[in-house]
Amino acid sequence: MKKHKYHVVGVMSGTSLDGVDLAECYLSHSEKEGWDFNIVRAETVPYTNDWRMRLSDAINFSAGRMHTLNEEYTAFLASVIKGFIDKHRISSLDLISSHGHTILHQPDKGVTLQIGNLPALAKMTGQLVVCDFRQQDVELGGQGAPLVPVGDRLLFTDYDACLNIGGFANVSYESGNGRIAFDICPVNTVLNYYAGKLGKEYDRDGMLARSGTLHKDVLKMLNKLDYYKQSPPKSLGVEWVNKCILPLLEGSGLNELSIMRTYCEHIAFQLSEQIDDTASVLVTGGGVNNKFLMERVLFYNSAEIVIPDTKIIEYKEALIFAFLGVLKLRGENNCLSSVTGAVRDHSSGKIYEPK
């Protein structure tokens, strides 16, 4: 029997490798009002340098090392989740809904891998778990991404579009053919890489990029990459960054500050290309805190940019993965074929009992 209210912990780890985002949420539904949500509390548990290095290097692991990493990361994730629950004395949960961490994403080859989604996660946390949301969509011919747009449609109905700026930027909006969404370009995946070369975890307020020099020839080369000419559905992974972005930037001969300045301009241009000047756009994700980047976005575009409260900025994806788990538990579609290109809408994810 479907309930009207669900108590969930949503868990998300993004490609920017900041850490594990956890959000305790209540999600409620009524036939008249539709869906509503409340984020009770949320926090990010930062990765240690060791975990950050292992997750960054994992794309090169052998099958055996990957299997071991998956087991160890599942145990690590369980300890993080259990720590969050115990710290805040959270009880009476309906489920934990977890994205895991993406290591490999090559949907054109029928491959996507998110570690941390083993059945042991339910046993170790002692909770019902819904996880591993992308695999089924890829098996149905889809991109396996983005998955957030069904939450955009049902939880954030007041906006013409939803833009998330994280490791990658993605956009979601309604069109005549249904919900459309796609990855726009890499953001913090690249900026954090170059900030790291300068001894920083990230570029606070965009001050590093602001101090660099814009190189228009490199900007033109970035904007001419083939991906930007493709029509959706389309999605990006770290593999594309390593193949197409980093070699171009490394071969430019620019120093790190000028690379960051030029790449910020590239991000701003690409984001503005996908935002209607007359739209009301909800903007979330860690990139919102990059003041210089947001200045450059507004330079190119006159859309109404709406920046919500901090919980939604930082934990919208954790909230929506909590929501995807609820939809799966209810047997309702949580993956849209108009977004991913799969053969049909479907209810994705695996359910594990804490046995």
C-alpha positions in Angstrom: 0.0 0.0 0.0 1.3 3.4 -1.0 1.9 5.9 1.9 1.3 9.6 1.9 4.6 10.5 3.8 8.1 9.0 3.7 11.1 9.5 5.9 14.2 9.0 3.9 18.0 9.6 4.0 19.2 10.5 0.5 22.9 9.9 -0.3 25.0 11.3 -3.1 28.6 11.4 -4.2 29.5 13.6 -7.1 32.3 13.6 -9.6 33.9 16.7 -8.0 35.0 14.3 -5.2 34.0 16.8 -2.4 32.6 14.1 -0.2 29.4 12.2 0.6 26.2 14.4 0.7 23.5 13.1 3.1 20.1 14.6 3.5 17.4 13.6 5.9 14.1 14.3 4.1 10.4 14.0 4.5 8.6 13.5 1.1 4.8 13.7 1.1 2.2 13.2 -1.6 -1.5 14.1 -2.0 -3.7 13.6 -5.1 -4.6 17.3 -5.0 -1.3 19.0 -4.3 1.2 16.5 -5.7 4.6 16.1 -4.1 6.1 18.2 -1.4 9.4 17.9 0.6 11.3 19.1 3.6 15.0 18.7 4.2 15.3 18.3 7.9 19.1 18.3 8.1 21.9 17.7 5.7 25.7 17.5 5.8 28.7 16.6 3.7 31.3 14.2 4.9 34.5 15.1 3.1 36.7 12.4 1.5 40.1 11.9 3.0 43.0 12.4 0.6 43.4 8.6 0.3 39.7 8.1 -0.7 39.9 11.0 -3.1 43.0 9.6 -4.8 41.5 6.0 -5.0 38.2 7.2 -6.5 40.1 9.4 -9.0 42.4 6.6 -10.1 39.8 3.8 -10.1 39.0 4.2 -13.8 42.4 2.6 -14.4 41.9 -0.4 -12.0 41.8 -4.0 -13.1 38.6 -6.0 -12.6 40.0 -7.5 -9.4 41.0 -4.2 -7.9 37.6 -2.7 -8.9 35.8 -5.5 -7.1 37.8 -5.0 -3.9 37.3 -1.2 -4.2 33.5 -1.7 -4.6 33.4 -3.8 -1.4 35.5 -1.4 0.6 33.6 1.7 -0.6 30.3 0.0 0.2 31.6 -0.6 3.8 32.9 3.0 3.9 29.6 4.4 2.7 27.7 2.3 5.2 29.8 3.7 8.0 29.2 7.3 6.8 25.5 6.7 6.6 25.3 5.0 10.0 27.4 7.8 11.5 24.9 10.4 10.2 21.9 8.5 11.5 23.5 7.9 14.9 24.8 11.5 15.2 21.4 13.0 14.7 19.5 10.2 16.4 17.4 9.5 13.3 14.7 6.8 13.8 11.7 5.4 11.9 13.3 5.6 8.5 11.4 4.2 5.6 14.5 3.8 3.5 18.0 5.0 2.5 18.3 5.9 -1.1 21.8 6.1 -2.4 23.4 7.0 -5.7 26.8 5.5 -5.0 29.9 6.9 -6.7 30.3 6.9 -10.5 33.6 5.3 -11.6 32.8 4.6 -15.3 30.2 6.0 -17.5 30.2 5.0 -21.2 26.5 4.5 -22.1 27.3 4.4 -25.8 29.1 1.1 -25.0 26.4 0.0 -22.7 28.5 0.5 -19.6 28.0 2.4 -16.4 29.4 1.7 -13.0 28.5 3.2 -9.7 30.3 1.6 -6.7 28.9 1.4 -3.2 25.6 -0.2 -4.3 26.2 -3.8 -3.1 23.5 -5.6 -1.0 25.8 -5.4 2.0 24.9 -1.7 2.3 21.4 -2.7 3.7 22.9 -5.2 6.1 25.6 -2.9 7.4 23.2 0.1 7.9 20.3 -2.1 9.2 17.9 -0.2 6.8 16.0 -0.8 3.7 18.1 0.5 0.8 17.2 1.6 -2.7 20.3 2.1 -4.9 22.0 1.5 -8.3 19.7 3.7 -10.4 21.6 4.0 -13.6 22.3 0.5 -14.8 18.7 -0.4 -15.8 18.4 2.7 -18.0 21.6 1.9 -19.9 20.3 -1.7 -20.4 17.2 -0.2 -21.9 19.3 1.8 -24.4 19.4 5.1 -22.4 22.2 7.3 -21.3 21.6 6.4 -17.6 21.8 10.2 -17.0 20.6 12.7 -16.0 18.3 11.1 -13.4 17.5 14.3 -11.5 14.9 15.7 -14.0 12.0 13.6 -12.7 12.5 15.4 -9.4 12.8 18.7 -11.1 9.4 18.1 -12.8 7.6 17.0 -9.6 9.3 18.9 -6.8 10.3 22.2 -8.4 7.3 23.0 -10.6 7.6 26.8 -10.1 10.6 27.2 -12.5 10.9 27.1 -16.2 14.2 25.3 -15.9 16.5 23.8 -13.3 20.3 24.2 -13.7 22.7 22.3 -11.6 26.4 23.3 -11.5 28.5 20.6 -9.9 31.3 18.3 -11.2 29.3 18.7 -14.4 26.6 21.2 -15.3 23.2 19.9 -16.4 19.9 21.5 -17.3 16.3 20.3 -17.2 13.1 21.8 -18.7 9.8 20.9 -20.2 9.3 20.9 -23.9 6.6 19.8 -26.3 8.1 16.3 -26.3 8.2 16.0 -22.5 11.0 16.7 -20.0 14.3 17.4 -21.7 17.6 17.3 -19.8 21.2 16.8 -20.5 24.8 17.4 -19.3 26.0 20.8 -20.6 29.8 20.7 -19.8 32.3 19.8 -17.1 32.6 22.4 -14.4 34.2 21.5 -11.0 35.7 18.3 -12.3 38.1 20.6 -14.3 38.3 23.6 -12.0 39.1 21.5 -9.0 41.8 19.6 -10.9 43.6 22.9 -11.6 43.0 24.3 -8.2 44.6 21.1 -6.8 47.7 21.9 -8.9 47.9 25.2 -7.1 47.6 23.5 -3.7 43.9 24.3 -3.2 41.0 22.0 -2.8 38.8 24.3 -4.9 38.8 27.9 -6.2 37.0 29.8 -3.4 34.7 32.5 -4.9 36.5 32.0 -8.3 39.4 34.2 -7.1 42.0 32.1 -8.8 40.2 32.2 -12.2 39.6 35.9 -11.8 43.3 36.6 -11.5 44.2 34.7 -14.7 44.2 35.9 -18.3 41.5 35.0 -20.8 42.9 33.4 -24.0 40.3 33.6 -26.8 42.0 31.1 -29.1 41.8 28.4 -26.5 38.3 29.5 -25.7 37.3 29.0 -29.3 38.9 25.5 -29.4 36.9 24.5 -26.3 33.6 25.8 -27.7 34.2 23.9 -31.0 34.3 20.5 -29.3 32.0 18.0 -31.0 29.9 17.3 -27.9 28.4 20.7 -28.0 27.0 20.1 -31.5 25.2 17.0 -30.5 21.5 17.0 -29.7 20.1 15.5 -26.5 19.8 12.9 -25.0 23.5 13.1 -24.2 25.6 12.8 -21.0 29.2 13.2 -19.9 31.7 11.3 -17.8 35.2 11.8 -16.5 36.4 9.7 -19.4 35.4 12.5 -21.8 37.2 15.1 -19.6 40.4 13.0 -19.7 40.1 12.5 -23.5 38.9 15.9 -24.8 39.3 18.6 -22.2 42.5 18.0 -20.3 44.7 17.3 -23.3 43.5 20.6 -25.0 44.2 22.6 -21.8 47.5 20.9 -21.1 48.6 21.5 -24.7 47.7 25.2 -24.6 50.9 26.2 -22.9 49.0 28.4 -20.5 49.7 28.5 -16.8 47.1 27.2 -14.3 45.5 30.6 -13.5 45.0 31.4 -17.2 43.6 27.9 -17.9 41.1 28.4 -15.1 40.1 31.9 -16.3 39.7 30.7 -19.9 37.8 27.6 -18.8 35.4 29.6 -16.6 34.6 31.7 -19.7 33.9 28.5 -21.6 31.5 27.2 -18.8 29.7 30.6 -18.7 29.2 30.6 -22.5 28.0 27.0 -22.7 25.6 27.5 -19.8 24.2 30.7 -21.3 23.7 28.9 -24.7 21.2 26.5 -23.0 19.2 29.0 -20.9 16.4 31.0 -22.5 16.8 34.8 -21.8 13.2 35.0 -20.6 13.2 31.9 -18.4 13.0 31.6 -14.6 15.9 29.3 -13.7 16.6 27.6 -10.4 20.3 27.2 -10.0 21.9 24.8 -7.5 25.1 22.9 -6.9 28.5 23.9 -5.6 29.3 26.1 -8.7 26.7 28.6 -7.4 29.3 29.6 -4.8 31.8 30.5 -7.5 31.1 34.2 -7.6 33.3 34.9 -10.6 31.7 32.1 -12.7 28.2 33.4 -11.8 29.2 36.9 -12.9 30.3 35.5 -16.3 27.0 33.6 -16.7 25.0 36.8 -16.1 27.3 38.6 -18.5 26.0 36.3 -21.3 22.4 35.9 -20.3 19.5 38.0 -18.9 17.4 35.1 -17.5 15.9 35.3 -14.1 18.4 33.4 -12.0 16.9 32.1 -8.8 19.4 30.9 -6.1 17.5 29.1 -3.3 18.5 28.5 0.3 21.7 26.8 1.2 20.2 23.4 1.8 18.7 23.2 -1.6 21.8 24.6 -3.3 24.1 22.0 -1.7 21.8 19.1 -1.2 19.2 19.1 -4.1 20.7 16.0 -5.7 20.7 14.1 -2.4 17.1 15.2 -1.9 16.1 14.0 -5.4 17.9 10.6 -5.0 15.8 10.2 -1.8 12.8 11.0 -4.0 13.9 8.5 -6.7 14.1 5.8 -4.0 10.5 6.6 -2.9 9.2 6.4 -6.4 10.9 3.0 -6.9 9.4 1.8 -3.6 6.0 2.9 -4.9 6.5 1.1 -8.3 6.3 4.4 -10.1 8.5 5.7 -13.0 11.6 7.5 -11.8 13.5 7.6 -15.1 12.2 9.5 -18.2 12.9 8.2 -21.7 12.6 11.8 -23.1 15.6 12.6 -20.9 17.8 9.5 -21.3 16.8 8.1 -24.6 15.8 4.7 -23.2 13.1 2.8 -25.0 10.5 3.6 -22.4 9.9 5.4 -19.0 10.6 3.0 -16.2 11.1 2.5 -12.5 14.9 2.1 -11.9 16.9 1.0 -9.0 17.5 -2.0 -6.8 15.8 -2.7 -3.4 17.8 -4.4 -0.7 16.3 -5.7 2.6 18.5 -5.4 5.8 18.6 -9.2 6.2 
